[in-house]
Amino acid sequence: MSSSSLITPTPRAGRDRVVLVVDDEKMMRLLARQSLERSGFKVVEAQDGATALDCFHDQHPDMVLLDVQMPNKDGFEVCREIRSSPFGHFTPIMMMTGLDDVASIERAYEAGATDFINKPLNWLVLGHRLEYILRSSRSSERLRESQAKLSNAQRIAKLGYWEWIPDQDRLYCSSELRRIFGIPTGHRPTNLEELTMFIHSEQRQRFREAVRELLTGGAAVGDLEFKVHTGAGGERFVRQYTEALLDEDARVTRISGTIQDVTGQREAEEKVRYMAYYDALTGLPNRRSFTENLQRVLEDPRFRNDSTAVLFIDLDRLDVVNESLGRPAGDELVRLAALRLVASGRSTDMVARATHGRSQHVVSRFDGDEFVVLLTQLVDVEATAAVADRVRNALAEPFEVGDQEIFVSANVGIGVFSHDGETAEQLLRNAHLAAQHAKETAGDGCQFYTHSLNEAARERLTLEADLRRAVERGEFELHYQPQFRVADDAIVGAEALIRWRHPEQGLVSPLTFIPLCEEIGLIHEVGAWVLETACRQAREWQRAYDPDLRISVNISNRQFGGNRLTPAIRDLLATTGIAPGTLELELTESVILGADDDDLTQLADLRRLGLKLAIDDFGTGYSSLSYLTRFPVDALKIDRSFIREVPGREHQESLAKAIIAMGQSLGLRVIAEGVETEDQLAFLRAHDCEEQQGFLMGRPVVAEEFGQRLAAAAAEAHSQAS
């Protein structure tokens, strides 16, 4: 139905019904007016066809009483023009004619007349006749409106309808159904089989069986989904509900089907499914998809006797790329790595069992820098290592990201069915443990899972749980190692060293729990406790023995990053009362080497507070030597690895002397760590190293013992002075 056919005159609720009377005889118009006005109509007159058309467009009458025989433009022509106008398509037109031949009547209907009336008119019944026609027209108008609303609702709901009469194999299809099926304009399927041919070839039989079931049983058939071809290679998904209409003898007289276009719904469902099962960046299966697929493989009898393995791949340095080049560069690196992992699967058939052919090589991205590969039908377990090496070699080649060449490495953990797990969860967990072990030991390596790794993981989880409760339980304590002036062996400071006295394991090495603190985010809380405890203790010793006594505290890389440290130090100075110049923070070379503008700002802020800054383990990252002039530091601590070999090792002696000389030339205090022999101390004196610490003159001790040593030193100094 065209849009113009739905245009109707404005309703005349609350005003007269208007009749346009068209006749070239004035007496006929006068008699018609008198008759119709008595019946409650308002009359508009026109004496010829042209005037009638003008009146119709101006007045929009409710109906037209039109004479057939008029000069220039007869009633047939006027009727046709009214019907062709936007507002005249449904207006009732009663044609008056003195002709009674059939040809004239047929011509009137062909022109669009609603009805006709013969002259001479019966003026007493004319009003009743027009009233009847007008009521009938308004009923038709309401029906058209209902049909238009229904058609519009079906269009919005994408709901079509078909009805089939089996005895006659006659089919009716709604316009919306024809649109959904993509049936060309002007083509109307006349039988059910013709409609069936629009259904996807693989699903036509299902449609026929549904209809056949209705014919034999007469019961309604529930939802049936299928695809239909819409021409030009297009297709739509539809859902159909069918039912049969029975006569009084329980015979099927007709079958109807309601068709709804659910293409959008199916596409949305598919999109949701894709998001649930695939990684958006790489297009690879995600963790959920891979885990479900792996479990199906492990439950399949065809694979239970084959060698099936999982490779858990952990890329290195992705975080460095994200931080230095930005997240888009990191995403591109991940995407390129995914392509290489997929490509590496093309050679896995060389390790497949000859009896089964090509192996299955499924790559998945789990999270961030983690990928997983499923291998099946392998020749033997050793073949898994060959695939792992091929994966690592593929990832070792440089990546081109923008105009930057990037190198990465990968750690691969291997879990083999059923030695390392009989379920997908077990196999993945153990392969992950193996990858973590490879990363923590050598890096850029490959590791098969062993049961000892699982035990180590359990121990680590237990240690992590205990570590989280250690602060509140008061299990941490500080030991203090004295620092001496080389020239006269006087104590000038102390380095605060944290110890964890575990209730069951005793003293736990900082090398064990400090990295764990950093990993789980506990380092800020632990570091704050160390700083406060060390400063309060140092303030007591300064008041009692030496106001210039220096306290040194190690600062973790994680603790230094961000913007927490400077405000915390400022508050600490205020609450403990310690002089800023007696607090020295020890930073590793890695902090200096990786410092950005924000880090440089923080170093400057710490110096403005009056603190001392020292570089710990200096010399292990030689490249930092050229940067010393850029950073506001006060002291260098020579790493113990240089001191251990002096005197005696010419190379180590040269390095130690160079560091001492460089520190002196830059006005920096130099402290030697790890001094354990008299010869080492003599070497430091000979080359004017300012300070030293080590087991030779002082091991780390608890606060009480260190205080006793300070008291003894103070008493001796007092005795010599007196």
Secondary structure, DSSP 8 states (H G I E B T S, - for coil): --SGGG------TTS-EEEEEE-S-HHHHHHHHHHHHHTTEEEEEESSHHHHHHHHHHH--SEEEEES--SSS-HHHHHHHHHHSTT-SS--EEEEES---HHHHHHHHHHT-SEEEESS--HHHHHHHHHHHHHHHHHHHHHHHHHHHHHHHHHHHTEEEEEEETTTTEEEE-HHHHHHHT--TT----SHHHHHTTB-TTTHHHHHHHHHHHHHH---EEEEEEEEEEETTEEEEEEEEEEEEE-TTS-EEEEEEEEEE-HHHHHHHHHHHHHHHB-TTT--B-HHHHHHHHHHHHH-HHHHTSEEEEEEEEESSHHHHHHHH-HHHHHHHHHHHHHHHHHHGGGGGGGB-TTT-S--EEEEEEETTEEEEEEEEES-HHHHHHHHHHHHHHHHS-EEETTEEE---EEEEEEEETTT-SSHHHHHHHHHHHHHHHHHHTSS-EEE--HHHHHHHHHHHHHHHHHHHHHHHT-EEEEEEEEEETTT--EEEEEEEEEEEETTTEEE-HHHHHHHHHHHT-HHHHHHHHHHHHHHHHHHHHHHT-TT-EEEEE--HHHHSSSSHHHHHHHHHHHH---GGGEEEEEEHHHHHT--HHHHHHHHHHHHTT-EEEEEEETTTGGGGGGGGGS---EEEE-HHHHTTTTT-HHHHHHHHHHHHHHHHTT-EEEE----SHHHHHHHHHTT--EE-STTT---EEHHHHHHHHHHHHHHHHHHH-
